[in-house]
Amino acid sequence: MRPFGLAAASSALLASVGHASTLQPPVLPLIVRNPYLSTWLGNAREEPWHKWPMFWTGAEVGFGVLASLPDSHQVFPLLGRPHDSLSSDAKHYSILYPTYRGAKYDASTTNLTYSIPAPQTLPSTDDLEITLSFLSPVTPTSTLRQSIPAAYLTVYVEGSFDVNIYIDVNGQWVSGNKNNVIEWGLTQQEAVGPTKALKTWSVKRQTQQLLTEVNDQAEWGELHFTGPEDVRHEAGTSAVLRQRFARTGTLQNEIDDSFRGIMDEEPVFAFCKEFKLGKSSSWKGSKSNSKSESVLFTITHIQNPVVQYASARGLTFMRPLWQSWFAEDDKVIQFHYGDFENAKLLASNYSEQLRIDAYKSGSTNYVDIVALSARQAMGATSFSGTPENPLLFLKEISSNGNTQTVDVIFPAFPFFLYTNPRWGAYLLEPLIEHQLSGQYPNNYSMHDLGAHFPNLTGHADGRDEYMPVEECGDMLIMGLQLVNSMTYNTDIEAQSIWSTVGEELDHTSQDKKPFSLTRLGTHNGIAHIDDTWGGGAKGVKQAKQWLEGSYELWKKWTGYLVEFSLEPHNQRKRICTDDFAGWLALQTNLALKGIIGIKAFSEFADLLDRTGDAKDYRNISETYVAKWEEYGISRDKTHAKLAYDWYGSWTTLYSLYADAVLCFHPSITNISEETSTAADYFTSEGHEHQKPLQPSKGTNGRSPITKDFIPSRIYNMQSKWYGAVMQKYGLPLDSRHLYTKSDWQFEAAAVASKKVRSEILDRVALWLNETATDRAFTDLYNTEGDGGFPNPYFFARPVVGGHFAFLTLERACGGTAAEAFKFLNEEE
């Protein structure tokens, strides 16, 4: 059991993002937890008071912050445009603007820092510093904490004169239609244990529309805005409250109870905190007299049910996962508020380890890229189910709103493997359960669980989007990635270092489900920590238990690939995840994915001692991959063609990454081979002809892979080609267009030479700094021109989890996978 000191976790949130962020993306995450609690700073290269924060779609969200100096009646906007409600020629206050010191961010936190000059009545006094610190914690060792749809806003002030802070939210958080009527109220909660007494604004649509969206926003559920008991509060018309604060620096502790439309005399729900930083008459205003204080707020957005899901027992309203521990909303709000220090510690631990790993793997640019990607990857998901059967539901954000889309989960998977493979299993379980129940009629894997989130009603008619080779290959590859993540020996070999934290005891015989959350424990004084994920004999048992019940489903999908993967014709409709590029038969990259899927299934069969299946499908995959090379590589052997019959074309061969991360390159990556080979040697007393017919199985429960599946020359060939076709902002997807997919770029770069990897990183970083896109990190953009959207417009999608490809590969195969491709550097 590993302690949390994987990296030096900072004791202070500000210190946790003390490393300067070098990249300046157009958009930064503020509060990002799930598809409906997703608030972003949309003008991140400008001062934060130029525009309102936005929902991931780009729609404005009412979220305003003001600071006032009681000594001078000066008002300073900090976030959003609340100053639009103020008069520029008012008698009782004046509007000024702070100096914006910029943003810093890590995987969980975005800090916006400002300085405000002292009033003229306080000459020679240092500026006041204010930091708005937004924490949406990524906590890989605590699924319960990750499941809570809530985030933190801490206001830090440091200086030697008084300042008041005002924050308000409006009804745009709870509906995508500004005409909808909302209702609200204020509750006060008494102190419980270490958690102080609280005040909470609750806001919701007056008429709830269950499991319905308007402009991608939930039309059911309730927003909760919480602060400590000592802050002042007021609900009322936005202009009235903001002008009152500007004049008086305070609020009236009153509630306007005239429920109305969101923008009908816009009702807002505000808190105000006074910071008494000034001193008595002996105070001189020097730096040594500076004081630091802070106030903590939380924002929680609860939907219950989370989704409706066509489970094995039928269409079911699925409740939030956290509700198994906290039966009432106010209980989870109170726990979440009081848990700030623990959540901050766990999130800081993750962010710091990620920073260390990313810097070692790539550069400071890579540190920022994965930091920006983490919250976005999680922000498309909502936890549900029970501790006995946890589930993670995913929305295909921005592209079409599908639910549990297989070819969206697949590119996001490197993030989950690096961070917490358990969450990857929770993503696949709804798909597996639904198809095992017989509700899907086709003999291949379904594309998604529903046409639009949050309605996972399945496709009983079998008419989901038609990408059968893509989805079967994706599922089999992800399945083996999960098996590999469970079957490691020592902590240092784990796919995710956070898998090794928690209770180590093996309870697989008592638990009906291999991935349950019924064994939460306390670790380093922090409660609600997951047990370990896999490892040793426990991991092999978990993997077998998972596969036993679904083996025939995996085998059915593999049978489809045997029939169609080598020559994937255009069977009626488009068949590849890159469907926006148009349909195309005989795609080289798609064929390779399917063939690797067949190889992956042979490993399942081997683990479960289905030796006949293991041998048959291994032989088929090896035969196919030899044919694939004959069909898919250009005549001059310099690159892979886009399609077998498209001469002169080329493609980014990102399916090579699956071969690498699944440890199919055993010349270096098969860590169990040495042990098995040695055992076989002594069994045969050193005589070659007396070796066992069947090699001994390794501690991972499987026979060693004894030869490279895809030859090293293919990797070397593609690496050289990428360097030749690079554009200003990165590597185009293929020869048809100049646009790229960032997720596939990173998977291709992960198995290219160090020079090519660095070049791709630098060009993506340049794009982030210069792109004309104005939404959260897009994965589809033009590599030339202004780096804008090519149409379609993809943004805020979870597929940016693919940016973790380097990190996942470096921990795969017991930490040896990346080593297998160092030969590429020698041939530059």
N, C-alpha and C positions, 0 to 999 in steps of 0.2 A: 504494500500500500504506500503510495507516494505522497509526500506532503505537498501542500500548495506552493511551497517555495521552488517551483519549477523555474521561475524567473523571479527576480526581486520585485515582489508586488509592492507598489507604492502605498503608503498609508494615507496619502491625501490625493483626492481626485485631481486637483490641479497638477500635481506632480506626475500623475499617470499619463498625461499628455504633454509632458515637459519637453519632449523631443520635437523640434520644429517640423511642421508639416511643409514639405517642399513643393508639392503640387497644388495648383489652384483650380479645382474643377468648377464648372458653372453652377453646380448645385451641391449642397451638403445636407446630410441627414440631421434632423433635430430630434424628433420623437418618432421612431420607426420600430414597430413591434409586430404588426400583422397587416393584412390588406386594408383594414379599416382604421387603424391607428398608425398613420403614415404621413407625417408632417415634415416638410423640407424647407430649407432656406434656398429660395429660388434665384437669388441674385448674389451668389457667394463670392463673386469677384468685386462686388460693390459694397457699400455700407449697408448693414442690415435694415436700415429704416427707409430704404428707397422703395421697397415693395412689401406687401404682406407675405408671410410664409404661405406655402401652398401644400395642398394634397398631392399625392404622387401624379395625379392626372394633369396638374398645372392649375387647378381651380384654387382660388384664394381661400385661406382659412383665417378666421378672426383670431389673432393671437398677438396682442400688443403689449409692449413694455415701455414704460416711461420712468425717468428719474427726475426728481426735483430737489432743489437746494433751498431749504427753508430760510436760510440767512439772506438769500438774494431773490427768491421767487423766480428762479430760472428753471425752465423745464427742458429736459433733453430726451428726445426719442432714442430708444435703443433697438427695438425690434418692431417690424411692421410699420403701419402708418397711422397710429393712433393720434398723431399730431395733426392729421387732417381735420379732426374735430375741434382743434384749438384755433383761436384767432391770432393772427400775426400782429395785431395792433391792440391787444388787450391791455387794460390799465393795471391789472393786478399780477401779471406774470409776463415773462418774455420767453420766447422759444429760441433756444440755441442748440447747437449740434456738438456732440462729443468728438473727440479724436478716436477713430476706430483703429485699434491696434492689430486687428486681423483675427483669423480663425486658426485654431489648432484642433486636430482630430486624431483619434485612434479608432480601434475596432468598435468601441462602445460609446465613445464620448465625442461631442463637439463643443468646444469652448469658444465663445465670442468675447473679446476683451476690449474695453473702452477706457479712456481717461477723460476726466472732467476737471477743468481748471478751478482753482479756488475762487470764491467771490472776491470782489475788489476790496471788501471790508477786511479780508484776511491776507494782507500782502506777505510775500516771501513764504507762502505755504505751498507745499508740494501738491501736485495733482492727485485727485481721488481716482482710484482704479476700480472698475466694476467688471466682473466676469459673469456671464450667463453660461452655465455649464449644464449641457443636456446629456443625460446618461440613459441610454437604452441598453441595459447590460446584456452582453453575451456571456452566458454562464455555463460552459460545457460540462461542469461537474454537477450541476443542479438543474435537472429538467423541470422540476416544479417551479423554480424561479423563472426559467425561460418561458414557461407556459402562461405566466401572468401578463395580461394585456395592459401593461402600465409602464411608465417611464418617469424619470426624475428630472426636475429643473432646480438647480441650486444657484442662488444669487450670492456671489462673494463680493464683498466690498472691503477696500483697504484705503485708509486715509485718516485725516485728522480734522475733518469737518462733517457736519451732519448731512445726511442724504435720505430721501424717502424713495421707495421703489413701488411702482404700481404695475400690476399685471392683470389683463383681462382676456377672457375667451368669449366666443359667441356661438350661436347655434349652427354655424357652418360645419362644425365638427360632427353633427349628428344627422345631417341630411344633405343630399346633393341637389335639393330643390329649395331655393331661397324663399319660396312662397309658403312653405309648410309651417304650420303652427307648432310651436314648442312650448313645453312647460318646464318649470324648474323649482328647486327648493334648496334650502341650506340645512344640513344636519351637523350637530356637534357631538363628538365622541369623547367620552371620558378617557383619561389616561389608563392604560393597561400595561402593567409591568414597566419595562423600560420605554415603551412607546408613549410619547406625550399626548396630551389632549389635542384633538384635531377639529378643524372645520372643513366641511366638504360641500361644494356646489354640485348638484346633480341636475343634468340637463338631458331631455329626451324629446323626441317627437310626441306630440299629444296623441296622435293616432299612429300606432305602431303598424308597420307593414312587414310582417315576419318573413325573413329569408328573401328580401327584395332589395334591389339596388336601384339607385338613380345616379347616373353618371359615375358608376363604380363605387359610390358611397353607400354604406349600410343604412337602410331605412327602418331598422329596428335596433334596440340596444340603448345604452345610457352612458353618457359621459360624466366622469367624476373628477372634479378639480379640487385638490386637497392642500391645505396649508396648516401650520400650527395655530393653536388657539389664540395666540397673542397678536396675530395679524388682524387688521380691520377688514371689513367686507362690505360689499354693496352690490345689489343687482338693480339695473335700470337702463335707461336710454344711454347709448354709448357716449354721445356728445355731452350729456349732462354730467356723467361720472368723470369723464376725462377733464372737462373744464373745471369741475369742482376740485379735482386733485391738483390741477395746475395752480389754482388760486390758493388752496389751503394746505396742500400736501398730505391730505388724509381722505378717508371715506367715512360714511355716516352709520355703518352697521345697520343698514335698512334694506328691505327687499321690496321691489316693485313686483306685485303679484298679478299684474295684468298680462296674462299669457297672450301671445300674439305671434305673428309670422317672424321668421328669422331676420328679415330686413325691414320689418314694420316698426319704425322708431327703434331701430336695432337694439334689442336687449343684450347686454353683456353682463358677465359675472366676474367680479373683480375682487382682488385682494390688494392690500397695501401694507408695507412693512416700513417702519421708521428705524433708521440706524443712527443712534446717538454716538457719533464718533468724536465730537468736539469735547473740549475740556473746560475747566473753570477759568477765571480771570488770569490765572498764572500760566495758562497754556500759551505756547509761543508758535504753534503751527509747524514745528520742524519735523523732519523725517522720523526722528527718534520718538516722537509723540504719536506716530501713526498707529491705528488700531485696525484689526481685521475681524470681521463678523460675517455671518452668512445666514441665509434662511432657505429652507427646503420646501419645495412643492412637488406634488405628484399629479400626473394626469393618467387616468384609467378609462378605458373605453370597453365596456362589457357587452358582448352579444351572447345571449342564451336563449335558444340553442346557437351553437357555432355554425353548424351546417345541417342539412338533411342528407342522409347517406343510405344508399341501397346496400345495406349490410347483409350478412348471411341470414339474419332473422327478418329481413324485409326493410322497407323504407323507415328510417329511424331518425328522430331528432337527436342530434349529438350534443351533449352538454360540454362545457369547458373542462379540460383535464383538472385544472386547479380546484374545481368545485368538489372533488373527492376529499380535499383537505379542509376547505373553507366553504361551508354550506351557504353562507350569506355574503352578499356583495360587500357590506361594511366590514366584515371580518378579513376579507382578502385585502381590502384597501388599507386597513389598519396594520396588517402584517407587512404589507409591501412598504408602507411608509417607515415603519420601525426597523425594517430589514436593510435600510440604506447602506449602512457600513459594511454588512456582509456582502450585499450585492456588488458594492463598489470594489471590495477586495477581490471577489471572484472575477469580476470583469477586468480589473486591472491586471490580475494574474494572466488572464488570457491575452489581453492586448499587448502586454510586455513580452510574453513568450512569442507571440506572433511577430512582433517587431524584430526580435532577435533572429528568429528563423527566416523571416523574409529578407532581412539585410544579408544574412549569410548566404541565402539562396540567390539573391538577385542584386539589389541595390537599394538606396534610399527611395528611389522611385517605386520599387516594388513594395516597400513597406507601406507607402501611401495608397497604392492601388488595392492591396488586399484589405487595408484598413477601411477604405471606402466601400468595399464589396461586402463586408461581413454583415452589417445591419441590413443591407439591401437583400441579401440572400435569405435571411431569416424573416424579413418583412413581408414575404409573400405567403407565410405559413401561419396556421392556427392549430394549437394543440387541443386534442379532444380525447375521448375515450375514458377509460378507467385505469387505476394503477395495475390491474390485472391485464389489461389490453390497451395500452396507450396507442394513440394514432396521431398522425400529423398530416393535416390537410393543406393543400397548396393551390393557390390561384395563379393561373398563367397571366400575370399582370401585363397590361397594355397591348399585348398582341391579339388576344381574342377572349380572354376571360375563362377559358376552359379550366376544369378542375382536375387535379392530379394527372396532368399531362406527362406521359412517360418521357417524351423527348424534350421536356423542359426540366424534369427532375434529373435526367441523365447528365446534361452539362453542368448542373449545379452540384453534382455529387462530390467533386473534389473538396468543396467546402465542408460538407458533412463528414467525409472520411477524415479530414484533418482535425475537425473540431470535436465531433461526437458522432461516431458511426451509428450509435443507438438511434439518433434522430433520422438517419438514412433508412434504417429498418422500419421506423414508424411511418415513413413516407410510402414505402412499398407495401406495407401490410394491407391498407384499404383496397389496393388493386388486386392483391393475391386473394384476400377473403372474398371479394365480390366475384371473381372469376371462378374460384373453387365452388361457389354456391350454385353455379350453373346459370347465372343470370345473363351471361354474355355468350352468344351462340357461335362465334367464329372459332376456328382452330388456330388462331394466332393471338398475340397479346393485343389488348385493347389500346387505343390511343389515349383515352382519357376516361374519367368517371362521370363526366357531365359537361354539357355544352357551356354552362356558365356557373361559376362560383356564386353563391354557396350551395347550389343544388346538385349534389352528387347522386343523380338519379339513374346513372348508368345508361347503357344503350342496348336495351333488350332486343331491338330490331337489328343490331349489329351494324348500324350505319354511322358509326363514328368516323372521324377522318381516317383515310385509308393509307396507312404507312406500316404495313405488317412486318417487313424485314427490319425496318428501323426499330420498331417497338420491341420485337422479339429479341433482337440483338442487344438493345439497351437493357432490357430486364435481366437477361442472362449475365451480361457483363457486370451490372450493379449487384446482382445476387452473389457472384463470386467475389466481388470486392468486399461485400459484407462478411462472407465466410472467411476470407483472408484476414479481415480486421479482428475476427474473434480468435483465430488460431495462431497465437503467438506464444512464445515460451517465457521470455523475460520482459520486464518493463521497457527496457531500451529497444526491444523489437516491436513494440506496439505501434499500430497504424496511427493512433492518436495518443499522445502522452496523457491526456485527461481520461483515457479509458482505464488507466491503472489506479486512479484515485477511488477510494471508497471501500466498502465491505468486500472481502475476497472470497467468502465462503460460497460453496457450490450448492445452490438450491434448485437445480434444474429438475431433480426428481420430484420435488414438491410442487413446482409451479407448472400450471397447464400451458402457459405461454413462455417461450424462451426469453422474451425481452420485457418482462414485467417490471413494474416500479414499486413492488411491494416490500422492498428491502432497503428503504432509505435509512441512512444513518447519520451520525455526527462525526465530523472530521475536523481536527484542529479547532474544536470549539464551535464549529458552524453546523447547524442542523440541516436536514433535508438534502443530504448529499447522496447521489446515486451510488449503487454498488458498482464494482468493476465490470467492465465490458469484456467478456471473454477472458482469454489467457489460460494457458496450460490445459489440463484435462477438462476444466470447466468450459473453456471456449470450444473445444472439440465437441463436447456434449451439446452445448447450445446450438452449434451449427448443424449437427445431425438432427436434433429435435426440430429445428426450423424447417429443414429440407424434407424430412420424412413425410410430413403431412401434405406437402405440396409437390412431391417429386413428379407425379404424373403430369401436372400442369407444366412444369419446366420441360419435361420430355416432349409434350405436345408442341410447345413453341419451338423446340429444337428440331423436331420433325419438319415443321414448316420451313425452317432455315435450310435444312438438308435439301428440300425440294426447290427452294427459290433464291437462296442467297448467292450462289456462285454466279448466276446470271439473272440479276433482279430486273426483270422487265417491267415496263410501265403497265401494271395490272389495273387498268381503268383510270387511275388517278395518280396524283403525285405521291411519291413513296419515300421521300427523304425529309429529315427534320428541317433542312434548308428549303422548305416548300415555297418560300417567298421568291426564290430564284426561278421558279417554274419547274414543271415536270421534266423528268429525264430518265430514260431507261439505261440499264447497264452501267450504273454509276460505280466507279472504281472504289471510292471510299466507303460507300454503303455496302458493297459486296464484302469488303474486308471486315466491316463491323459484324455482319452476319456470320462470317466464317469464324471469327474470334468467339462469337456467341456459342457456336457448336463446340469449339474447344473448351469453353467455360463449362458447358454441361458435362463434358467427359470428366471434369474434375469433381462435379457434384456426385456423379455415379461412382467414382473412385472412393470418395469419402464415405459413401453409404455401402461400400462393398458390392456394388452392382458391377462386377468385373466385366461381364459381357458387354453392357452398355458403355462402360468406360473405354474398353478397347475399340468397339465399333465406332463410336463418335470421335475418338481421338484419331483413328485412321482416316475417317471421312474428312475431318478438318485439315489434316496434313496433306491429303490428296488435293483438297480444294485450294489450299493456300499456294501450292505449287502451280496449279492452273491459273489462279488469280494473278500471280506474277507474270505468267505468260500473256494473259489477256490485258492486264491493266498498266503495264509499264511501256513507256515510249520505245520506239525501235532503237533509238540511240542510247537507251538505258540511262537517261539523264533525269527523268522525272516520271511521276505517275500521271496518267491521262485523267481527265475529268470523267470520261466514259470510255468503255472499251473500244467503241467504234468512232470516237471523235478524235481523229488524228490531228496533232498540232495543239490540242488543248492541254491544260494542266489543272491540278487541284491541290488545295491544302489537304494533306493526307492525315487528318487529325485522328483517325482511328488507330494509327500506330500507337497512340498513347495508351489505349486499352491493352495492347499486347505487352507494353512495358510495365504498367501498373499492376497487371495480373501475374507478374513474375514468370512470363513465358519466355524469358531470355536467360536461361539458367547457366550460361557460361560464367555468370557472376552472381545472379540474383537468387539462385536456389540454395538457400542457406541450409536446408535439411539434407541436401544431396551428399555432402561430405560425410555426415553421420551414417547415412544409409549405405553409401559406398564402402565405408570402412567396415560396417557390420557384415556386408556381403562378402568382403575380402576375407575376413577371418572365418566366416562360415564355410567358405570354399577352400580354406587353408592356402589361399594365395593362388590357386589354380584357376585360370581364366575359364576353362571349359567346365568347371564344377560350380560356377556361380549359380545362385538360385534363378529359376526361370522368371519368377516374379520378384522384383526388388522389394526389400523391406520397406514398410511404410514409416514415414517420419513422425515426429511428435505432433505434427499438424494433422495427422490422421490420413495422409494421402501419400501416394507413391511419388517419388521425386520425378520432376520433369528433367529429362536427360539431354534434350537438344533444343536449340533456339527455334521457336515457331516461325517467326519472320526473320529472315536473314539480316545480319548487320548491314549488309550493303544497301538495303532499302532505306534504312535510317540515314546512312551517309549520303546517299543520292539525294534524298529529299532535303536534307540540311543544306547542301550546296545549292540546290535549286531555289530554296527560300531566299537565300542571300542575293540571288540574281534577279528576283522579281519583286523585291521590296519596294514600297512606295513611301511617300512623305510621312504618312501617319500609320504605317504598319504593313502587314502582309495581307493582300486581298484574298478573299475566299477561294476564288478560282479565276479562270481566264475569261469568264463571261462578263465580269463587272469589275469596277474598282472599289466596290465596298467590301467591308470585312466583317467578320464576327469575332468580337474580342475573346469570347470563351474558347473558340476553336484556335485562335491565334496562340493562346497560352498553352493549350494542350500540344500544339505542334512545336512550340518553342521549347517545351519541357523535354522533348526528345530530339532536340537539335543541338548543334555545337554551342559552346559557351559564347562564341562571337555572335552567332545568329540570335541566340536568346537575348543577349545584351542589346542587340540592335532592335529587336522587336520591343523590348521593354522601353528603351529610350524613345522610340517612335510613338508608342501608346502614351507615354508620359507627355511628350510634346503635344499630342492630340488633346489630352485632358486639359492642358494649359491654354490651348488655342481654339478648341472646338466651338462652333456656333450653336451647338445643341443647347437647349434650355430646360432640360429635364434631368431627372436622376440618371446616373451612369447608364448610357445606352450600350448595348452589346452589338448594335448594327449601325455602322457609320461609314461615310466615304473616306477613303484613304488619301484623297487629293482635294483640292479646292479648300473650302472652309471647314472640312471635316464634319459636315452637317448630316442630317438624316437623309437617307436615300429614298425614303418612302417604300416600304412601310416604316412607321415610326414605332420603334421599340425603345422602351425606357423603364427603369425601376424594376426590371425583371430579375428573378432569382438566378438566372443562368450565369450571372457574374460570379457565382460560386466556382465556375471554371477557372477563374483567375488564381485559385489556390492549387492549380495543377502542379506547379513546381514543388510546393510543400508536401503535397500528398505523395508524389512520386518519391521524394527523398526519404519518406518514412515507410514506403511500401517494401515488401519482401524483407522484413527485418531490418530495414534501413539501408539495404544494399541496391535498391532498384536504380537509383540515379547513377551509381558507380558503374553500372553496366554500359553506360553510354559515354564514358569519358574518352573512349577511342575516337569519338567525333572531333574532339578538340585537337587530337594529334594529327588529324588529316586536313586541317584547315589550310 
